[in-house]
């Protein structure tokens, strides 16, 4: 059964990118009507055009022509009548001339045979290549009722929001966004969560980059969806060139972008997640306080039906690896981890950093961070690498751990076998030699932790924790064993990032032998190695065969923590994200069940989590980001 994405808070919005005829409103209206109808039929709740798309932005003194204004009326009439019986909201860039002669550049908002409103442009550029005040008046003080014999009575003014269910549309025109106080900020504080920008932005060297930064930051700080559509190549190129560069952002993330000067398509569809936007606003106390303190602001509100059928297909990319998408440079991650560890070590007057190295991913990553902290300290700190082979340790991982410590040039290597101690401990508990229960597994983990803390006392140092964010989410650690340390450097990064950091160490290393060791570690199956190797000496206990892929668990974790999505929505999104990765796609349902069952039942381990640095936008620290009762059930 196909997913109805509207049930999960998504609504489709389309920007039209028409190739218009300058000064031909009736011809343009016919083209636009066909596009409006097509996109409404494709499930769009809102469809909008660039600035002055009915006439063309570059008509210049033709805006003083009576013939043009007569044709604007005819073109508008064609579109308003053509919208009859249509539930979508159509937003059209066109001029409005008032009976007193004032001419406004703005957006007509059309729905089901009526004009619901007209939103004027406030900030009219009149410098450089722009001279809009030659033709248009600013809409800053416009707040009037317009009565039209065929289109109905509608409000003309900039303080308007158009609502359909969870979608609340605010509108601004081109330069309004570039002003120090954009009108859309006021609209978002009054509830608008989708801002449409009808633009005619010419191209200059470097301008597309600045345009993207502007839209990105604006959508992020105002917790909204921001859709920016600009005029294209059909505008005059006499003194300026227009490229049709259009952008769709949601909470600071780019969901789509039309390539400048690309004339291959006439529409740009995006499905915005308005549930996610609401969740983001709810969590940001600064935004809520701004809403509370916005003062007495009158905003006119109109309602429209919106798309009523199921929303099939999803017009947006769902990132399979959201944590990795947050990282512009792995050095950013390393600097946070290493400086956090260094600050902690210096505060504790530690002389050494002890890392228990198993030959696995997490301890390798933690060792790298310890070495970087030492480097940043000017070598005031020493790094001690400790191998602790036990009953479950394979020769392969032990040899890799030994080789890693040698090639990484730690200050001191210590090896302590825990096999005899574990056997004696189990004997004291009355356990048979053949026992392979959870007691057998956890006894090894706790023995290792005890030795590490004892060695830290001996070497005036601190134990560097190795467990990562993914393991904390699933509770895949032994309470008061690998769960505990003086400072846990990986607690803010998930397994998918740990893998990439280990790979990054190999890429930048000047030592070919070290790079080869790291490649071998990356090739190993993830395992706690708490059960003996198989008869051939290979690792017998593979974590991902027991609980599912960490690629999936990291996706679930990010979706749940960052956006508060329901379990059902996370499952649906995961199937989209991993649709082209068949092996993972086949595991989604089972891994999803494991994740949520373990996530809630293992909170007690996170409640007593040692300190560690926050790296990503989300964390599981009980002191900062995430607080949850220990007694919740899945």
N, C-alpha and C positions, 0 to 999 in steps of 0.2 A: 504493500500500500504506500502510495507516494505521500511524503511529508507535507503537511500544510504549515508552512513556516509562519503564517500570521498567528497561529496558536502560540508561538514562542516569542511574540513581540516584534516580529519583523514587518516592515512595510516597504513597498517598492516606490522609488522616486526616480523619475526620468528627466534628464536634461536633453532638450532638443538642440541639435547642432545643424540648423538648416542652412542651405545655400540659397540666399534670398536675392531678390532683384531690388536694387536701390530705387527708392521713390515709387514703388509699385505695391501699395498696401493690399489691394484686392487680389493680385496675383499671389502675393506672399500669404494672404489669409487662406487661399485655397490649398496651398502646399501645407501650411501649418495645421489646418483642419484635418487633413489626411494623417499627419503625424500624431496629432493629439489623439485622434480616434484609435489609431493603431496601438499606441502605447497604453492607452486606457484599457483596451482589450487584452493587452499583455499583462494586466494585473497591477498597473501603476495606480497608487492612491493619489499621487501628485505628479503633474507634468508641467515643466516650465521652459521658457525660452531665454536666450540672452537679451541684453539691453536693446530696446528699440528695434526688435526684430521684425515688427510689422512694417516699418518704414525703411529700416537701415539706420545705423548710428551716424554714418558720414554723409547725411543729406545736406548738411550745411544750411545755406539760406533758403533751401527748399522748404525748411520748416516754417517759413513765412508765406508759403503758397496756399491760397485758398483751395486749389485743386487737391493738394496733398491732404488737407484736413477733411475735405469731402470724402476722399477715398479711404482715409483712416476710419471714418464713420461707417462706410460701406463694408470695409474689411472686418471691423469689429462686429458689425451686425451679423455677418456671415458666421463668424466664430461663436458668438453667443447663441444664435439659433441652432448651430450645429452641435452645441453641447447639451441640448435638450435630452433629458432622460439618461444622461451620463452621470455616474456617481463620482467620478474623479474630479480633482481640483485642477483647473488649468490656469496657469499664471503666464501672462503675455506681456512682453516688453513693448510699450507703445506710448505715444504722447496723449495727454489730456488737456484740452483747451477749455477754460472756464468762460462763462458768459461775459466776464469783465475783461477778457483778453489775456489773462495769465496763462502761460503754456508750461505744463509740467512734464518732465521726463519721469516715467515710472512704470508700475506694473498693474495691469488689470487682473483681478482675480475673478475667474469665471467658473460657475458651477450650475449645471442642469438648467440651462436657458436663462440664467440671471448673472448679473455682475454683483458679486458679493462685496467688492471694495476696490479701491485704487490706492496704491502705496507709492508716494512720490519720492524722488531722489532728494536728499537733503544737501549734501555737499557737492557743489558743482565746480569741477576743476576749471580754472581760468588762468592757466599758466603754461609755459612751454608750448607743447603742441595742442593743448586743450583750450577751448574758448566757449564753453557751454552757456555762459551767462549772456552771450549774444542772443540766444534764442529762448532759454528756459529760466523759469523762476525757481528758487529753492522751495522745497516743500516743508521747511522747518516749522512754519506757522500755519500750514494748511490743516484744517480740521473742519470739514464742511460736509453737508449732505448734498448729494447730487441726485436729481430726479430725472430719470430718462423714460420717455414714453414706451420704449420696448424692452429695456434692460432692467427696469425696476429702480428702486431707490437704493443708493449705496453710499457708504462713507468714503470720503477722500481725505486721507491723512496717514502719517507714518506709524502711528501707534496702534497697530492692528494685529490680531492673531487669529488664525483660521484653524478650527479644531475638528478633528474626526477621530473619536476614540482616543488612543494614546498619542496620536500625531497632532502636534501643535506647531503650525507653520508661521514663522516670522519672515519678513522680506526686507532686504536692503538692496540698493542699486550701486554697483561698481565702487565708486570713490568713497561711499559711505563706510566701507570696511577699512579704508586706508586712513580715515580720520582718527585723531587721538582718542575720541570717545565715539566708538561706532554705535549706531542706533540699535544694532542687534544685541548689545550687552543689556540694554534696558528690556528688550523683548524676552531674552532668556531669563532674566530675573522675574519676569511676569509669567513664566511658564512655557515659553516657546522652546521646543527641543529640536526643531529643524529650521535652519536658516537658509533661505534661498538667496543667492546673489546673482542678479541679472546684470551681466557686465559687458563692457566693450573696452577691453584692456589691450592696448597696442603692445607690440613686442619691441623690446630693447635688449641689448646685450646684458645678460645676468638677471633680467626681470622675472623669468619663470621661476628661478630659484627663490627669489625674494617673495614672489606670490605664494609659493608653496609654504614657506616658513610662516607667512602671515596667516594663511588659512589654518595651518596646523596648530599654531599657538592659540588662535582665536577659538577654535573648536574645543581645544583642551581646557582652557581657563573658564570657558562658558558652559562646559559640560553639555555639548550639543552635537548634532549632526550639522555639517556645513557643506552645502553644495553650491559650487561656484561655476557658472557657465558663461563663457565669453564669446563674443562675435568672431566670425571666421573670415576666410579669404574672400568672401563675396563683398566685403566692405571695400570702400575706395582705398587704393594704395598711393594716392597722390602725394601725401606727406608722411603718412604712417602706414604700418602694416599690421594686420590683425591675423592671429594664428588659430583661433578657436580653442586655446588652451583652457581646459576645464578640469575641475578638481572636486573630489568627494572625500571628505574627512569625517571621522567619527571619534570624538574624544581624543583628538590629536593623532589618530592613526589614519593614514591614507588608504582608503578602500578602492580607489580607482582614479585614473588620470588619463585624459585624452592627450595624445602626442601632438605638440604644436605643429600646425600646418598639415595635419593628416585629414584628408577629405574623404576617407573611405567609408565613414559611417555618419549617419544623420541623427543618432540618438545614443544616449549614454545612460544605462540603467544601473541602479544601485539599490540593494535591499539593506536599509538601515535597521539597526537593532535598538528600538526605543525602550525595551526592557532594560538593556544594558545601560543606557543613558540615565534612566531613572535610578538604577542602583548606584551609579557613580555619583549622582547628585546627593543621594541620601547619605552616602558615606563621607562626603566632604563637608565638614562643619563650617569651613570658610564660605563655601557657596551658600549654605543654608542661612548663615548669618547675614550675608549680602542680600538674600531674598527678604529676610526679616526687616532689614534696614533700608529697603529701597525707597521708602517714603511714599507720598501720595502721588501715584502715577495712574492716570486714567488710560486704560487700554480697551479698545473696542474689540469684541470677540464675536466671531461668526462661526457657525457650524456648517459642515458639509458631510455628505454620506460616506464618501471614501469607498475604496474597492471592497466589495462584500463577499466575493467568492474566495475559494482557497488560493493560497499563494504557493504555487508549485515551482520547484527549482529554486536555487538560491543564487542571486546575482551578487556574489561577493566571494572572495577567497577566504577560506578558513585555514589558518596557519596550523600545520601539524606540530610545529615545534615553537610554540609561543615564547618560551623562555629564551631561546636562541635568537628570536627576532628582536628581543629587547637589547641585544648586545651589539653596539657599533664596533667595539674593539675589545678583544680579550684582555688587553692591558688594563682596561677600566675595572674589570672583575678582579684581576690579580692585585691591583693597587688597593682596592677596598679590603680584600682579605688580608693582605700582607701588612698593611698599616694598622688594621684592627688588632692583629696578633702582636705586632710590635708594641703598640700602645699598652696592651694588656701585660706583656712581658716586662716592660720597663716599670710599669706601675707596681708590679709584684716583686720588683728587684730580682727578677730571674736572670740567671746566667746562661741557661741552656733551654733549648726547645726539644722535647722528646717526642718522637713520632714512632708509633708502632707500625712497622712496614710489613705488609703481608704478601706483596706481589700483586695486589689487586688495584682497581682503579682509584677508590677513595683514598687509600693511604698514600698512593703515589701522588695524587693531587695535593694532599695535605703536606707531604714532604716538599713538594715544589714551593708551596706557599711559605713554609718554614725557611727554606733556603733564600727566598726573596726577602723575607723579613730580616734575615741575617745580613743580607747585602745592603738593605736600606739602613740598617743600624750602623753601618760602617764596620761590620764584623765584630761588634761588641758582644753579640750573642753567638753561642755555639749551637750546632745542630747535632743531636744524638739520634741515630737510627737504631731501632730495636726490632729484631726478629724474634718471634715467639712461636716456634713450631710446636704443634701438638698432634693429638691423635688424628685429626681431620686434615692435616696439612699435606698437600701433595708435594713431591719432589720438584715438580715443574715450577710451582709458585714460590717455593722456598729458594730455589736457585735464582729465580728472577729477582726476588727481594734482595738477595745477597749481591747479585751483580748490579742492581740499581743503586744500592748504597755505595758500592765501590766507585761506579762511574759518576755518581752525583757528587762525590768527594765530600761526604759529611765529615764532621770533626771526629766523631767516634761511632763505631759500630759495636753493638752488644747483641749477643745471641743467647737466649735462655730457653731451653726446652721445657715445656710445661707438661709433657707426657706423663712423667712419673708422678708429678704432683696431682694431676687430674685423676690418675688411676687410684692413688692413695685416698684422695678425697671421696671418690665414688665408693671405694671399699669401706671407708668410715661411715658412709651413708647406707651401707648394706646393699649396694647395687652390684649385680653380677657383671662380670667382664664383658658379657655379650649385650649388656644394656645399651640401647641406642635411643632412649627417650629424650624428651626436651631437657631433662636434668643433665644428661650426658653432654648435650650441645651447650647449654648455658654455663655449665661448670667450666668449660674451656674459656668462654668469653670473660667470665668473672675472674678467672685465674690470671688471664693476660692483663686485665685492668688493674688488679692488685699489684702486679709486678711493675707495671708502668708508673703507678703512683709512688711505689717504694723507690724506684730508680730516680724519679723526679726529686724526691727528698735527698737522695744521695748526691745528685749532681746539681743541687740548688737550681732546679729547673721547673718547668711546667709541662704537663701532658697536653699535647695538641690533639684535639679530637678529630676523627676522620669521617664520621657519619654525615651523610648529605641530606638535603631537604626531602628527597623522594623517600628515603628510608624513614624519616621522621613522620611523613604523611601516612605511611603504611604501618608504622610501628615495627619495621623490620630491623630491630635491634634488641639486644638483651638488656632488660632493665638493670640499671646500676652496673653495667659492664661497658661495652662499646658505646652505650648510651651516655656515659659519663666521661668528663675530662675537665681540665682547667679552662680551656677555651676551644670551641669547636668551629674551626675555620670553614668547613664545608656546609654548615647548617643553613646557609642562605642560598645555596645553589643546588639544583636538582641533578639527577644522574645524567641527563642528556648534556648538561653543561660540563659536568665533571669529565665526561668522555672527550669533549672538545678541548678542554684545558690541557688534558694529558697529551692529546694530539698536538696542540699548539706548542707545548714544551718540546716535543720532538722536532717540530718544524724549525724552531728558532735555535735549537741546540747546535753548538759548534762541534759536538762529539758524535761522530757517526755510530760508535758502539752504544752510546746512551740512546740515540734515536731508535736503534734496532731493538733495544730492550723495551722501550716504550711501545713500539709497534707490537711486540709479542704480548705485552700486558693488555693492550687494547683488543687483541684477538682472542683472549681468554673468555670463557663464559663467566658471568658474574656469579660469585658464590661466597657464602660465609665460611666455607670449608670447616664445618663442624661435624661432618660425618666422614669416615675414612674413605680414601680413594678407592676406585674399583680395582678389579684384579689386574688390569693393565697399568695401574698407577694414575689414571686420569681422574679429574674432578668428578665426583659422583653426585654432588648436590648443586644443582643449577637453579638459582633464584627465579629467573624468568620463566622456567618451565613449571614452577610452583604457583607463582602469583600473576604471571603475565608480563608483557613487555613494559619496561620502564618508559619507553617512548609513549605508550598509551597512558600510563599513570601520571606522567608529567603533564600531558594534555588535560586530563581530568582535574588535576590539582590546580593548574593555572586558571581554568575556566571557573572552577568553584570559588577560589579565593579572590580572583580579580573582579569577577562579574556577578557572583552570587547566583549563578544559573541553577535551575532545577536539575535533578538527576536525569529527567527525561530529555531536557534540552541539551545537556552535555552529551548524552548518548547519540542524539540525532546529529549534532555537530561533529562528533568524532567520526561518524560514518562518512561524512562529507570530507573531513580533513584527510582521512586515510584511505579514501576510495581507490586511489591509484597504487596503494601499497597492499597488495592482496593478502599477504601473510599476516600483516597487522590487522587489516580490516576484518579478517576471519576471527580474530581474538577479541574484538571490541566488546561484545556482549558479556563474555565471561570476565574479562579484566575489569569492566565497569562495575560488575557486581562485587568483585573482590575489593576494589578500591573503596567503595562506600561502606562496605561492611567493616573493613579494617580501619578506615579513617576515623570513624566515630568511636570504635571500641578501644583504640590505642591512644586516646587523648591523654591518659594519665602519664604516659611517658613524656609527652611534650610539656606537660605542666611543670615537670621538674627538670627541664632542659637547661644545661649549662649555657653561659653566654657565648655569643657568636655574632658575626657581622651580618646585617641585612644587606643584600646585594641587589636583588630584583625588586620589582614593584610590590611583591607580596612576600611574606615570610610566615613562619609558624611560631615565632617567639611568643611565649606567654606574657612577656613583659612589654611588648610593643604592639605587634599587628594582630595577633589572633588569641582570643580568649574563648574557651568553651568548657562547659561542665564535663567532668570526667565520667559522669554516669549516663551520658546520652547513649541511646541505642540507635543502630542504623535503621 
